[in-house]
């Protein structure tokens, strides 16, 4: 099935980046970091981040240049373990490197930039809450490219 919706193509490209390039970067790390998988996985050996396209906006300049600017968040939730904080920093660094290396998501978009990283520690230790990481991306796409 051919996917003509740019929003779905963006989400799929981000998931491929996470499951491919980011996992490759983490595999080369000196620490054991749970791999990124998408599907119905549970347990400490994998993490399944939530990739959410939260909006599309156009400033006046972007409207004149025929650009759509999408906001996308990647949310990691990790169980509380001694390594959870280190894992959050490792995911943040690996996503940053992967986006820097492929700022067009394989040619799907014109540019991807990371606009924010938020590290969320548990509210109190040993309470059942885990660590979290929220990475915010801004993705720009020329309108003519959507019709390709």
FIFIDO-427971 format. One record per residue: residue number from 1; y, x, z of N, C-alpha, C in turn. Coordinates in steps of 0.001 Angstrom, whole numbers, plus 500000, padded with zeros to 6 digits. Example, Ala and Ser with C-alpha at 12.3 -4.5 7.8 and 13.67 -1.06 7.14 Angstrom:
2
    i     n_y     n_x     n_z    ca_y    ca_x    ca_z     c_y     c_x     c_z
    1  494310  513190  507800  495500  512300  507800  496700  513200  507800
    2  497750  512850  507080  498940  513670  507140  500030  512900  507870
! end
This chain:
148
    i     n_y     n_x     n_z    ca_y    ca_x    ca_z     c_y     c_x     c_z
    1  498819  500841  500000  500000  500000  500000  501242  500885  500000
    2  502135  500677  499061  503344  501465  498941  504387  500927  499916
    3  505053  501840  500600  506029  501450  501594  507432  501690  501046
    4  508153  500619  500698  509485  500741  500120  510600  500618  501143
    5  510312  500343  502376  511349  500204  503392  511651  501570  503987
    6  512910  501988  503888  513295  503315  504360  513067  503444  505865
    7  513259  502367  506602  513055  502423  508052  511608  502785  508400
    8  510666  502169  507720  509250  502478  507970  508916  503902  507527
    9  509517  504347  506436  509289  505710  505964  509830  506732  506957
   10  510979  506428  507578  511563  507329  508579  510641  507429  509788
   11  510191  506290  510308  509312  506296  511486  508031  507055  511187
   12  507434  506812  510039  506194  507505  509675  506423  509000  509518
   13  507555  509398  508942  507858  510819  508774  508039  511510  510126
   14  508672  510827  511081  508845  511395  512425  507491  511521  513116
   15  506644  510516  512991  505300  510591  513580  504496  511740  512977
   16  504588  511921  511660  503893  513037  511015  504435  514380  511490
   17  505739  514466  511687  506341  515691  512206  505805  516000  513601
   18  505724  514967  514450  505243  515158  515821  503763  515551  515850
   19  502947  514804  515120  501500  515047  515149  501118  516304  514375
   20  501970  516750  513476  501668  517928  512666  502368  519176  513164
   21  503634  519317  512801  504386  520544  513093  504575  520781  514582
   22  504938  519744  515334  505158  519925  516778  503858  520343  517464
   23  502741  519696  517115  501453  520109  517691  501122  521543  517329
   24  501454  521966  516109  501218  523351  515702  502019  524341  516529
   25  503268  523994  516813  504112  524850  517654  503548  524922  519065
   26  503128  523772  519615  502595  523738  520980  501270  524482  521091
   27  500481  524467  520012  499191  525153  520023  499384  526666  520187
   28  500486  527181  519666  500767  528609  519760  501410  529010  521080
   29  501708  528045  521948  502329  528344  523239  501323  529003  524171
   30  501836  529721  525142  500945  530400  526083  500405  529465  527167
   31  500921  528245  527227  500466  527264  528199  499676  526175  527494
   32  498827  525493  528237  498083  524364  527678  498944  523120  527836
   33  499374  522585  526692  500214  521394  526656  499409  520291  525970
   34  499370  519070  526534  498636  517986  525869  499156  517746  524451
   35  498248  517534  523508  498638  517328  522112  499203  515926  521924
   36  499963  515764  520868  500565  514480  520529  499616  513745  519586
   37  499284  512519  519947  498414  511667  519126  499034  510286  519065
   38  498733  509556  517995  499172  508175  517878  497944  507298  517750
   39  497887  506255  518548  496743  505362  518564  496516  504864  519976
   40  495325  504417  520248  494984  503879  521566  494316  504939  522425
   41  495055  505973  522759  494516  507059  523563  495029  506954  524983
   42  494214  507388  525916  494588  507421  527318  494086  508735  527900
   43  494680  509144  528983  494209  510329  529664  495191  511467  529578
   44  494852  512548  530269  495747  513687  530360  495640  514673  529218
   45  494668  514524  528338  494491  515509  527270  495383  515237  526064
   46  495963  514040  525962  496875  513699  524874  498075  512933  525428
   47  499133  512932  524651  500310  512130  524977  500675  511349  523717
   48  501065  510098  523914  501436  509228  522807  502901  508831  522979
   49  503811  509525  522303  505225  509172  522446  505558  507880  521700
   50  506606  507240  522144  507098  506037  521489  508226  506463  520553
   51  508080  506142  519270  509100  506436  518262  509772  505117  517931
   52  511065  505022  518225  511765  503745  518083  513062  503927  517313
   53  513180  503214  516236  514413  503182  515452  515306  502147  516104
   54  516415  502597  516702  517193  501672  517511  518437  501124  516833
   55  518805  501651  515674  519965  501078  515015  520351  501802  513748
   56  521188  501134  512964  521754  501705  511745  523230  501348  511760
   57  524064  502352  511579  525496  502091  511599  526158  502818  510435
   58  527339  502374  510138  528147  503018  509108  529587  503076  509577
   59  530122  504274  509701  531551  504398  509937  532247  504153  508600
   60  533554  504043  508622  534291  503817  507375  534040  504964  506390
   61  534025  506174  506889  533758  507336  506027  532346  507252  505445
   62  531369  506903  506271  529986  506789  505794  529848  505661  504775
   63  530595  504586  504957  530540  503484  504005  531064  503932  502649
   64  532172  504698  502655  532740  505194  501400  531811  506195  500709
   65  531085  506970  501511  530161  507962  500958  528767  507387  500709
   66  528590  506096  500974  527293  505415  500805  526198  506060  501648
   67  526495  506292  502920  525517  506864  503847  525145  505839  504911
   68  523870  505762  505234  523405  505004  506391  523064  506008  507479
   69  523502  505727  508692  523213  506601  509821  522326  505848  510810
   70  521097  506315  510968  520123  505677  511852  520060  506410  513185
   71  519865  505661  514252  519617  506226  515578  518141  506017  515889
   72  517475  507090  516276  516048  507024  516575  515803  507743  517885
   73  514945  507184  518714  514577  507845  519964  513075  508106  519992
   74  512739  509239  520573  511349  509605  520822  511215  509692  522338
   75  510338  508873  522911  510189  508815  524358  508795  509282  524751
   76  508754  510319  525583  507500  510842  526121  507390  510389  527577
   77  506234  509875  527964  505947  509532  529355  504730  510329  529778
   78  504885  511099  530845  503810  511973  531312  503449  511634  532745
   79  502150  511631  533060  501764  511391  534457  502240  512547  535326
   80  502431  512269  536586  502912  513301  537502  501789  514289  537812
   81  501957  515498  537325  501064  516618  537609  501939  517841  537848
   82  501379  518920  538352  502192  520136  538527  502752  520681  537210
   83  502110  520355  536077  502534  520882  534778  503449  519932  534005
   84  503713  518746  534506  504465  517731  533753  505868  518191  533386
   85  506561  518803  534318  507925  519260  534036  507914  520312  532925
   86  507005  521267  533012  506869  522287  531979  506540  521649  530628
   87  505677  520645  530629  505320  519957  529385  506539  519288  528753
   88  507392  518670  529559  508612  518041  529024  509485  519066  528324
   89  509668  520220  528952  510487  521271  528343  509823  521808  527075
   90  508507  521901  527088  507784  522385  525902  507927  521394  524748
   91  507786  520093  525011  507960  519089  523958  509383  519123  523405
   92  510372  519226  524290  511766  519262  523848  512022  520466  522939
   93  511519  521621  523343  511701  522822  522533  510968  522749  521207
   94  509750  522248  521229  508955  522165  520003  509545  521154  519026
   95  510027  520012  519524  510663  519034  518641  511938  519627  518052
   96  512711  520335  518871  513923  520979  518374  513634  521968  517265
   97  512617  522790  517438  512256  523776  516411  511744  523084  515151
   98  510924  522059  515315  510373  521345  514162  511474  520655  513359
   99  512440  520056  514038  513552  519403  513338  514417  520450  512641
  100  514632  521580  513286  515409  522656  512662  514708  523170  511408
  101  513390  523319  511476  512620  523822  510336  512538  522824  509186
  102  512555  521518  509489  512439  520489  508457  513479  519405  508711
  103  514737  519706  508412  515832  518785  508723  515953  517630  507739
  104  515025  517529  506777  515028  516390  505856  513750  515558  505970
  105  512918  515861  506931  511647  515152  507127  510838  515089  505839
  106  510697  516241  505226  509920  516315  503994  510595  515658  502803
  107  511916  515570  502831  512656  514977  501724  512870  513476  501832
  108  512426  512858  502909  512584  511409  503101  514040  511054  503395
  109  514737  511906  504163  516117  511645  504559  516995  512822  504127
  110  518301  512640  504262  519215  513726  503912  519387  514724  505049
  111  519423  514227  506286  519607  515142  507413  519185  514480  508721
  112  518573  515283  509564  518200  514862  510913  518823  515851  511884
  113  519463  515343  512912  519976  516200  513978  519602  515586  515321
  114  519352  516449  516271  519088  515992  517636  520437  515811  518319
  115  520687  514607  518829  521960  514328  519481  521869  514334  520995
  116  520655  514342  521535  520519  514364  522982  519080  514537  523429
  117  518938  515154  524591  517639  515285  525261  517866  514925  526721
  118  517080  513972  527205  517210  513542  528594  515875  513738  529293
  119  515878  514539  530345  514683  514797  531143  514740  513887  532359
  120  513662  513123  532565  513643  512125  533632  512552  512485  534636
  121  512941  513047  535792  511938  513367  536812  511503  512100  537548
  122  510377  512165  538254  509968  511004  539062  511013  510717  540143
  123  511161  509450  540505  512163  509085  541510  511862  509729  542856
  124  510595  509767  543199  510164  510491  544387  508752  511008  544130
  125  508440  512135  544739  507156  512769  544465  506003  511929  544996
  126  504909  511980  544276  503649  511317  544635  503790  509811  544823
  127  504659  509188  544027  504842  507740  544136  504217  506995  542959
  128  503611  507732  542037  502984  507090  540895  503820  507157  539633
  129  505114  507421  539780  505955  507594  538599  505733  508975  538034
  130  505862  509105  536753  505691  510395  536116  506993  510921  535553
  131  506887  512013  534818  508020  512617  534144  508250  511915  532820
  132  509477  511954  532362  509805  511381  531064  510758  512281  530297
  133  510728  512144  529006  511624  512877  528117  512061  511914  527025
  134  513365  511820  526809  513907  510976  525750  514729  511876  524828
  135  514309  511951  523578  515016  512744  522575  515677  511780  521607
  136  516979  511934  521429  517733  511062  520522  518028  511810  519230
  137  517790  511133  518110  518029  511717  516795  519026  510861  516032
  138  519802  511519  515205  520678  510827  514245  520183  511222  512859
  139  519887  510215  512058  519290  510440  510739  520210  509819  509693
  140  520629  510610  508717  521461  510082  507647  520690  510015  506349
  141  520927  508934  505612  520250  508676  504342  521291  508161  503351
  142  521334  508768  502173  522211  508244  501122  521596  506961  500592
  143  522418  505966  500357  521928  504656  499912  521202  504748  498576
  144  521648  505566  497667  520963  505666  496376  519561  506219  496533
  145  519352  507052  497600  518030  507643  497817  517027  506577  498266
  146  517518  505487  498855  516623  504423  499326  515926  503758  498141
  147  516557  503715  497002  516011  503031  495846  514967  503848  495114
  148  514765  505104  495489  513784  505957  494821  512378  505454  495011
! end
